[in-house]
Amino acid sequence: MHADPDTFSQLASAISGLHLQPPPENVLPSDTTVTQARGKLQATLSSSGVGFEETIRHIREDLAPGFNGSSRSPNYYGFVTGGSTPAAALADNLVTIYDQNAAVHLPQESIATNVEDSATSLLAQLLKLEPSQWPHRLFTTGATASNILGLACGREYAIAEASAHRSDTVSSVGELGIVEAMHRAGIDKIQILATVPHSSLVKAAGILGLGRASVLDVGLPNSSHKFDIPQLKKLLERPGAASIIAVSASEVNTGLFATSGLEEMQEIRKLADLYGAWIHVDGAFGIFGRILTSPAHSDIISFCAGLDLADSITGDGHKLLNVPYDCGFFFSRHRDIAERVFQNPNAPYLSTGAATDSLVSPSNVGLENSRRLRALPVYANLTAYGADGYRAMLERQIELSRGIAEYLIDSPDYELLPGSDRPKEEVLNGVYIIVLFRAKDEGLNKELTSRIKAGRKIYVSGTAWDGKPACRFAVSNWMTDAKRDLPIIKHVLTDVVEAWKKT
């Protein structure tokens, strides 16, 4: 195996060719195409290999047709998948070519960590967060890893706050372990108080040894996404309990926000300060509502007001930032807490050395000791499109979401969820990028998701609401255009109903 200079030229040409391809006509490949592509995967390892050119041909011609459209298509509305803008896609390829390990801050050897610091600072500015007030900023693999960071820091903080009432010594989980730290702090329970928590938050609780059962739902009976403040206060008052309050900035199934305005967040902040609790915002995509400025989005702007009062915030870059997958971000006000949790003791080879600035090694405030430079696509996008570009992108996505919601409200065949007797305009003003719905015909509703996907023109996620099947649009691609995309959606949904009525 050797490096042929022509190989790099061939690679660049192959990548350029992929970037110039138009969006796929269909969001999903056919069953036949998937079967054929799967059948062409190598089953045994060859002794000599087939070479670079044949490998590239094999991937592009044999395997790639079996991939779904995902972020390459503006009509993929599953999960909350953004896309890769041209700037981000190019930058992500450069990440691989330059292959920096952005884990240790080595200011005399590479600017990799400086790129991350700059990218997170620009991102904070986009989200109207003062970078200096959020000194703990880094990129992760996604919101799941970011939620692990948030709960780990919250656990450390809440136990330290409890121990401060008993002695002058900080009880650190990172140093002592959770059992001993809780014992010294007089804590017998750690609780995570949330409304409709995302599965990744519950997963993080399990990974960290807090337990999935530690996540308690404190939602209102008739508005599960909203905090029951009296119940929250009651749980915070529990003797021997340390608490983390998890605020969902746009719940993934409905797009609804846990807080309705600044006053509510201020009230939660006061309770947290009174009882030594940590506030963690799961803002995977909802946090981006902070970039909006138009009166048409006044409800969303209000829902996002006060989120900056949190102790930590997570988000996903591969959602509304429209960078490739494997990118989440984490912001915290308390870098000292992170250094207690994530430090690399007795590892001189991970030492920063004589740094001349205030940057810390990401490996000492995060999970990974080996990290690709996932900051570069974010930096590229923020540099290329700026705040106005991102705002316009989100406005287009909301325009399409509201167009879909209006069609569903007016339709005799579909129902917008959750149900509401409020005026249509009021309902539409609260729509962000998620649209949840179902068919009114129970028989069709059971097959709705599969029938929509069968057409291969648009992709929606199947989910459930109130014990029944439901479908969900998540509009998050940078190519979204309501004038082009809404007629496609209406046509698909109309065809599904007409085909059902003929059966």
Secondary structure, DSSP 8 states (H G I E B T S, - for coil): ----HHHHHHHHHHHHHHHTS---SSSS--HHHHHHHHHTS--S--SS---HHHHHHIIIIIIGGGS--GGG-TTEESTT-----HHHHHHHHHHHHH---TTS--TTT-SHHHHHHHHHHHHHHHTT--GGG--EEEEESSHHHHHHHHHHHHHHHHHHHHHHTT-SS---HHHH-HHHHHHHHT--EEEEEESS--HHHHHHHHHTTS-GGGEEE-EETTEEEEE-HHHHHHHHT-TTEEEEEEEESS-TTT---S--SHHHHHHHHHHHHHHT-EEEEE-TTGGGGGG---GGGHHHHHHHTTGGGSSEEEEETTTTT---SS-EEEEES-HHHHHHHH--TT-GGG---S-SSS---GGGTSS-SS---THHHHHHHHHHHHHHHHHHHHHHHHHHHHHHHHHHHH-SSEEEES---S-HHHHHHT--SEEEEEESSHHHHHHHHHHHHHT-S-EEEEEEETTEEEEEEE---TT--HHHHHHHHHHHHHHHHHHHHH-
